[in-house]
Amino acid sequence: MAEPAYTPAQRAEIEKLEHDVTERMRDVKPRRLAHSLSVAKTAEAMALEYGVDPYLARTAGILHDWDKVVPDDELEARAMSLGIDFGVDLSLVRPLLHGVVAARELPELYPELPGDVFLAIARHTTGAADMTPLQEVVFVADGIEPLRKSSPGIERVREMVGKAPLDDVYYESFCGGLSYVIDTRRYLYPGTLDIYNKLVLRRAQSR
């Protein structure tokens, strides 16, 4: 697949973001750093495959786990101070907070990036029934990047990329994440079930 034709300014921005996320994660969460850079490249490749802007996909991928270095208690406090409301006690949805909180805080650090990047970051943890192609690319890339441990579900999604429509790939990835939560007997955020039902009904209506 051809390399994306980035402008010099875009290449400089990508290098800057990679430097910043490396400085933030290298000493405290080196595996998370490797994951972030791998998601960025996977999102870029998927974007090229599906006609999505690869620059937006790459930058969102680099920054998507920006707040994974923040302790859970602090992340919850930040979410509360930002007025983030999931409709349940925030302590129950801590695994979902880092994307939403980062999406609120990162625009101040990187005002040059378009809002689409931050929306993709916000939704990479929660998903949505009305995901844009960029958001779907980042969501899926987070789940299938090469460093992530393989499973039958992940392999199924990896096999679909480039062969199935992006909406189908996202649906399979979202359902796989939902199944993982249930299989591991973790708390299931009610909003996730609402999204699932909306996706199921939409797909049924489109047939």
PAZA-92747 format. One record per residue (C-alpha): residue number from 1; residue in one letter; x, y, z negated. Coordinates in nm, 3 decimals. Example, Ala and Ser with C-alpha at 12.3 -4.5 7.8 and 13.67 -1.06 7.14 Angstrom:
2
<nr=1 | rest=A | px=1.230 | py=-0.450 | pz=-0.780>
<nr=2 | rest=S | px=1.367 | py=-0.106 | pz=-0.714>
//
This chain:
207
<nr=1 | rest=M | px=0.000 | py=0.000 | pz=0.000>
<nr=2 | rest=A | px=0.127 | py=0.347 | pz=0.088>
<nr=3 | rest=E | px=0.260 | py=0.573 | pz=-0.184>
<nr=4 | rest=P | px=0.040 | py=0.872 | pz=-0.269>
<nr=5 | rest=A | px=0.141 | py=1.197 | pz=-0.099>
<nr=6 | rest=Y | px=0.178 | py=1.415 | pz=-0.406>
<nr=7 | rest=T | px=0.272 | py=1.779 | pz=-0.377>
<nr=8 | rest=P | px=0.590 | py=1.894 | pz=-0.552>
<nr=9 | rest=A | px=0.372 | py=2.060 | pz=-0.818>
<nr=10 | rest=Q | px=0.181 | py=1.738 | pz=-0.879>
<nr=11 | rest=R | px=0.499 | py=1.535 | pz=-0.907>
<nr=12 | rest=A | px=0.637 | py=1.787 | pz=-1.154>
<nr=13 | rest=E | px=0.317 | py=1.762 | pz=-1.361>
<nr=14 | rest=I | px=0.332 | py=1.383 | pz=-1.364>
<nr=15 | rest=E | px=0.694 | py=1.395 | pz=-1.482>
<nr=16 | rest=K | px=0.601 | py=1.646 | pz=-1.752>
<nr=17 | rest=L | px=0.314 | py=1.431 | pz=-1.880>
<nr=18 | rest=E | px=0.527 | py=1.117 | pz=-1.879>
<nr=19 | rest=H | px=0.794 | py=1.304 | pz=-2.076>
<nr=20 | rest=D | px=0.541 | py=1.433 | pz=-2.327>
<nr=21 | rest=V | px=0.373 | py=1.096 | pz=-2.385>
<nr=22 | rest=T | px=0.715 | py=0.933 | pz=-2.416>
<nr=23 | rest=E | px=0.820 | py=1.183 | pz=-2.682>
<nr=24 | rest=R | px=0.492 | py=1.126 | pz=-2.865>
<nr=25 | rest=M | px=0.494 | py=0.745 | pz=-2.861>
<nr=26 | rest=R | px=0.845 | py=0.614 | pz=-2.807>
<nr=27 | rest=D | px=0.954 | py=0.595 | pz=-3.170>
<nr=28 | rest=V | px=0.621 | py=0.509 | pz=-3.333>
<nr=29 | rest=K | px=0.437 | py=0.297 | pz=-3.075>
<nr=30 | rest=P | px=0.670 | py=0.187 | pz=-2.795>
<nr=31 | rest=R | px=0.431 | py=-0.085 | pz=-2.677>
<nr=32 | rest=R | px=0.151 | py=0.169 | pz=-2.652>
<nr=33 | rest=L | px=0.382 | py=0.387 | pz=-2.444>
<nr=34 | rest=A | px=0.453 | py=0.100 | pz=-2.207>
<nr=35 | rest=H | px=0.081 | py=0.030 | pz=-2.186>
<nr=36 | rest=S | px=0.000 | py=0.394 | pz=-2.110>
<nr=37 | rest=L | px=0.249 | py=0.417 | pz=-1.826>
<nr=38 | rest=S | px=0.130 | py=0.083 | pz=-1.690>
<nr=39 | rest=V | px=-0.234 | py=0.196 | pz=-1.700>
<nr=40 | rest=A | px=-0.133 | py=0.511 | pz=-1.512>
<nr=41 | rest=K | px=0.028 | py=0.314 | pz=-1.229>
<nr=42 | rest=T | px=-0.260 | py=0.066 | pz=-1.218>
<nr=43 | rest=A | px=-0.513 | py=0.350 | pz=-1.204>
<nr=44 | rest=E | px=-0.313 | py=0.515 | pz=-0.928>
<nr=45 | rest=A | px=-0.312 | py=0.194 | pz=-0.722>
<nr=46 | rest=M | px=-0.683 | py=0.140 | pz=-0.778>
<nr=47 | rest=A | px=-0.756 | py=0.500 | pz=-0.682>
<nr=48 | rest=L | px=-0.580 | py=0.451 | pz=-0.350>
<nr=49 | rest=E | px=-0.777 | py=0.132 | pz=-0.295>
<nr=50 | rest=Y | px=-1.114 | py=0.294 | pz=-0.363>
<nr=51 | rest=G | px=-1.074 | py=0.644 | pz=-0.221>
<nr=52 | rest=V | px=-1.035 | py=0.819 | pz=-0.557>
<nr=53 | rest=D | px=-0.786 | py=1.102 | pz=-0.611>
<nr=54 | rest=P | px=-0.469 | py=0.918 | pz=-0.723>
<nr=55 | rest=Y | px=-0.330 | py=1.227 | pz=-0.896>
<nr=56 | rest=L | px=-0.630 | py=1.251 | pz=-1.125>
<nr=57 | rest=A | px=-0.619 | py=0.877 | pz=-1.191>
<nr=58 | rest=R | px=-0.246 | py=0.880 | pz=-1.267>
<nr=59 | rest=T | px=-0.262 | py=1.178 | pz=-1.503>
<nr=60 | rest=A | px=-0.567 | py=1.043 | pz=-1.687>
<nr=61 | rest=G | px=-0.393 | py=0.709 | pz=-1.722>
<nr=62 | rest=I | px=-0.081 | py=0.866 | pz=-1.870>
<nr=63 | rest=L | px=-0.281 | py=1.055 | pz=-2.132>
<nr=64 | rest=H | px=-0.567 | py=0.812 | pz=-2.201>
<nr=65 | rest=D | px=-0.422 | py=0.678 | pz=-2.528>
<nr=66 | rest=W | px=-0.271 | py=1.008 | pz=-2.644>
<nr=67 | rest=D | px=-0.430 | py=0.984 | pz=-2.987>
<nr=68 | rest=K | px=-0.351 | py=0.617 | pz=-3.048>
<nr=69 | rest=V | px=-0.058 | py=0.737 | pz=-3.258>
<nr=70 | rest=V | px=-0.294 | py=0.916 | pz=-3.498>
<nr=71 | rest=P | px=-0.384 | py=0.724 | pz=-3.818>
<nr=72 | rest=D | px=-0.746 | py=0.610 | pz=-3.835>
<nr=73 | rest=D | px=-0.836 | py=0.831 | pz=-4.131>
<nr=74 | rest=E | px=-0.695 | py=1.140 | pz=-3.963>
<nr=75 | rest=L | px=-0.864 | py=1.054 | pz=-3.633>
<nr=76 | rest=E | px=-1.197 | py=1.018 | pz=-3.809>
<nr=77 | rest=A | px=-1.145 | py=1.352 | pz=-3.984>
<nr=78 | rest=R | px=-1.063 | py=1.519 | pz=-3.653>
<nr=79 | rest=A | px=-1.374 | py=1.374 | pz=-3.495>
<nr=80 | rest=M | px=-1.585 | py=1.509 | pz=-3.779>
<nr=81 | rest=S | px=-1.429 | py=1.853 | pz=-3.753>
<nr=82 | rest=L | px=-1.501 | py=1.855 | pz=-3.379>
<nr=83 | rest=G | px=-1.865 | py=1.766 | pz=-3.439>
<nr=84 | rest=I | px=-1.839 | py=1.435 | pz=-3.257>
<nr=85 | rest=D | px=-2.151 | py=1.231 | pz=-3.329>
<nr=86 | rest=F | px=-2.199 | py=0.866 | pz=-3.235>
<nr=87 | rest=G | px=-2.520 | py=0.838 | pz=-3.433>
<nr=88 | rest=V | px=-2.352 | py=0.601 | pz=-3.680>
<nr=89 | rest=D | px=-2.088 | py=0.636 | pz=-3.949>
<nr=90 | rest=L | px=-1.765 | py=0.722 | pz=-3.767>
<nr=91 | rest=S | px=-1.576 | py=0.463 | pz=-3.970>
<nr=92 | rest=L | px=-1.772 | py=0.197 | pz=-3.778>
<nr=93 | rest=V | px=-1.653 | py=0.318 | pz=-3.438>
<nr=94 | rest=R | px=-1.291 | py=0.401 | pz=-3.506>
<nr=95 | rest=P | px=-1.167 | py=0.201 | pz=-3.203>
<nr=96 | rest=L | px=-1.374 | py=0.433 | pz=-2.980>
<nr=97 | rest=L | px=-1.265 | py=0.765 | pz=-3.129>
<nr=98 | rest=H | px=-0.920 | py=0.817 | pz=-2.978>
<nr=99 | rest=G | px=-1.046 | py=0.878 | pz=-2.625>
<nr=100 | rest=V | px=-1.326 | py=1.112 | pz=-2.726>
<nr=101 | rest=V | px=-1.110 | py=1.313 | pz=-2.967>
<nr=102 | rest=A | px=-0.821 | py=1.343 | pz=-2.722>
<nr=103 | rest=A | px=-1.057 | py=1.462 | pz=-2.450>
<nr=104 | rest=R | px=-1.160 | py=1.752 | pz=-2.676>
<nr=105 | rest=E | px=-0.806 | py=1.846 | pz=-2.778>
<nr=106 | rest=L | px=-0.597 | py=1.789 | pz=-2.465>
<nr=107 | rest=P | px=-0.744 | py=2.073 | pz=-2.254>
<nr=108 | rest=E | px=-0.572 | py=2.320 | pz=-2.484>
<nr=109 | rest=L | px=-0.237 | py=2.148 | pz=-2.424>
<nr=110 | rest=Y | px=-0.286 | py=2.098 | pz=-2.051>
<nr=111 | rest=P | px=-0.522 | py=2.368 | pz=-1.923>
<nr=112 | rest=E | px=-0.385 | py=2.314 | pz=-1.573>
<nr=113 | rest=L | px=-0.555 | py=1.974 | pz=-1.549>
<nr=114 | rest=P | px=-0.914 | py=1.958 | pz=-1.420>
<nr=115 | rest=G | px=-1.201 | py=1.862 | pz=-1.647>
<nr=116 | rest=D | px=-1.251 | py=1.535 | pz=-1.460>
<nr=117 | rest=V | px=-0.929 | py=1.404 | pz=-1.614>
<nr=118 | rest=F | px=-1.051 | py=1.468 | pz=-1.968>
<nr=119 | rest=L | px=-1.392 | py=1.316 | pz=-1.900>
<nr=120 | rest=A | px=-1.221 | py=1.000 | pz=-1.778>
<nr=121 | rest=I | px=-1.013 | py=0.993 | pz=-2.096>
<nr=122 | rest=A | px=-1.324 | py=1.038 | pz=-2.311>
<nr=123 | rest=R | px=-1.510 | py=0.755 | pz=-2.143>
<nr=124 | rest=H | px=-1.230 | py=0.502 | pz=-2.121>
<nr=125 | rest=T | px=-1.323 | py=0.380 | pz=-2.469>
<nr=126 | rest=T | px=-1.701 | py=0.400 | pz=-2.449>
<nr=127 | rest=G | px=-1.793 | py=0.351 | pz=-2.087>
<nr=128 | rest=A | px=-2.122 | py=0.497 | pz=-1.962>
<nr=129 | rest=A | px=-2.412 | py=0.411 | pz=-1.738>
<nr=130 | rest=D | px=-2.333 | py=0.701 | pz=-1.504>
<nr=131 | rest=M | px=-1.958 | py=0.667 | pz=-1.460>
<nr=132 | rest=T | px=-1.790 | py=0.853 | pz=-1.175>
<nr=133 | rest=P | px=-1.546 | py=0.660 | pz=-0.953>
<nr=134 | rest=L | px=-1.252 | py=0.821 | pz=-1.134>
<nr=135 | rest=Q | px=-1.391 | py=0.720 | pz=-1.471>
<nr=136 | rest=E | px=-1.449 | py=0.366 | pz=-1.351>
<nr=137 | rest=V | px=-1.093 | py=0.342 | pz=-1.220>
<nr=138 | rest=V | px=-0.940 | py=0.453 | pz=-1.551>
<nr=139 | rest=F | px=-1.171 | py=0.229 | pz=-1.755>
<nr=140 | rest=V | px=-1.087 | py=-0.078 | pz=-1.547>
<nr=141 | rest=A | px=-0.715 | py=-0.002 | pz=-1.527>
<nr=142 | rest=D | px=-0.700 | py=0.013 | pz=-1.906>
<nr=143 | rest=G | px=-0.838 | py=-0.339 | pz=-1.923>
<nr=144 | rest=I | px=-0.635 | py=-0.508 | pz=-1.650>
<nr=145 | rest=E | px=-0.293 | py=-0.342 | pz=-1.641>
<nr=146 | rest=P | px=-0.018 | py=-0.604 | pz=-1.598>
<nr=147 | rest=L | px=0.115 | py=-0.581 | pz=-1.956>
<nr=148 | rest=R | px=-0.221 | py=-0.671 | pz=-2.106>
<nr=149 | rest=K | px=-0.240 | py=-1.034 | pz=-2.218>
<nr=150 | rest=S | px=-0.430 | py=-1.246 | pz=-1.969>
<nr=151 | rest=S | px=-0.767 | py=-1.406 | pz=-2.032>
<nr=152 | rest=P | px=-1.023 | py=-1.564 | pz=-1.798>
<nr=153 | rest=G | px=-1.230 | py=-1.246 | pz=-1.804>
<nr=154 | rest=I | px=-0.937 | py=-1.018 | pz=-1.734>
<nr=155 | rest=E | px=-0.818 | py=-1.241 | pz=-1.451>
<nr=156 | rest=R | px=-1.165 | py=-1.235 | pz=-1.302>
<nr=157 | rest=V | px=-1.162 | py=-0.855 | pz=-1.294>
<nr=158 | rest=R | px=-0.808 | py=-0.846 | pz=-1.154>
<nr=159 | rest=E | px=-0.917 | py=-1.075 | pz=-0.873>
<nr=160 | rest=M | px=-1.211 | py=-0.850 | pz=-0.790>
<nr=161 | rest=V | px=-1.004 | py=-0.534 | pz=-0.739>
<nr=162 | rest=G | px=-0.988 | py=-0.451 | pz=-0.370>
<nr=163 | rest=K | px=-1.236 | py=-0.725 | pz=-0.283>
<nr=164 | rest=A | px=-1.552 | py=-0.606 | pz=-0.456>
<nr=165 | rest=P | px=-1.714 | py=-0.260 | pz=-0.476>
<nr=166 | rest=L | px=-1.581 | py=-0.044 | pz=-0.757>
<nr=167 | rest=D | px=-1.918 | py=-0.039 | pz=-0.934>
<nr=168 | rest=D | px=-1.911 | py=-0.420 | pz=-0.949>
<nr=169 | rest=V | px=-1.555 | py=-0.422 | pz=-1.082>
<nr=170 | rest=Y | px=-1.649 | py=-0.172 | pz=-1.353>
<nr=171 | rest=Y | px=-1.960 | py=-0.371 | pz=-1.446>
<nr=172 | rest=E | px=-1.758 | py=-0.691 | pz=-1.484>
<nr=173 | rest=S | px=-1.494 | py=-0.511 | pz=-1.691>
<nr=174 | rest=F | px=-1.754 | py=-0.347 | pz=-1.914>
<nr=175 | rest=C | px=-1.935 | py=-0.676 | pz=-1.971>
<nr=176 | rest=G | px=-1.604 | py=-0.844 | pz=-2.049>
<nr=177 | rest=G | px=-1.532 | py=-0.586 | pz=-2.317>
<nr=178 | rest=L | px=-1.875 | py=-0.630 | pz=-2.466>
<nr=179 | rest=S | px=-1.829 | py=-1.009 | pz=-2.474>
<nr=180 | rest=Y | px=-1.493 | py=-0.966 | pz=-2.647>
<nr=181 | rest=V | px=-1.650 | py=-0.761 | pz=-2.925>
<nr=182 | rest=I | px=-1.918 | py=-1.026 | pz=-2.979>
<nr=183 | rest=D | px=-1.675 | py=-1.319 | pz=-2.955>
<nr=184 | rest=T | px=-1.448 | py=-1.163 | pz=-3.218>
<nr=185 | rest=R | px=-1.747 | py=-1.085 | pz=-3.443>
<nr=186 | rest=R | px=-1.674 | py=-0.713 | pz=-3.455>
<nr=187 | rest=Y | px=-1.917 | py=-0.428 | pz=-3.503>
<nr=188 | rest=L | px=-2.098 | py=-0.353 | pz=-3.178>
<nr=189 | rest=Y | px=-2.174 | py=0.014 | pz=-3.130>
<nr=190 | rest=P | px=-2.546 | py=0.041 | pz=-3.044>
<nr=191 | rest=G | px=-2.465 | py=0.282 | pz=-2.762>
<nr=192 | rest=T | px=-2.270 | py=0.005 | pz=-2.591>
<nr=193 | rest=L | px=-2.582 | py=-0.211 | pz=-2.577>
<nr=194 | rest=D | px=-2.781 | py=0.082 | pz=-2.440>
<nr=195 | rest=I | px=-2.524 | py=0.128 | pz=-2.162>
<nr=196 | rest=Y | px=-2.532 | py=-0.243 | pz=-2.084>
<nr=197 | rest=N | px=-2.910 | py=-0.248 | pz=-2.053>
<nr=198 | rest=K | px=-2.909 | py=0.056 | pz=-1.825>
<nr=199 | rest=L | px=-2.644 | py=-0.103 | pz=-1.603>
<nr=200 | rest=V | px=-2.841 | py=-0.429 | pz=-1.584>
<nr=201 | rest=L | px=-3.164 | py=-0.250 | pz=-1.492>
<nr=202 | rest=R | px=-2.991 | py=-0.032 | pz=-1.232>
<nr=203 | rest=R | px=-2.832 | py=-0.330 | pz=-1.066>
<nr=204 | rest=A | px=-3.164 | py=-0.516 | pz=-1.062>
<nr=205 | rest=Q | px=-3.338 | py=-0.221 | pz=-0.901>
<nr=206 | rest=S | px=-3.071 | py=-0.186 | pz=-0.633>
<nr=207 | rest=R | px=-3.117 | py=-0.546 | pz=-0.508>
//
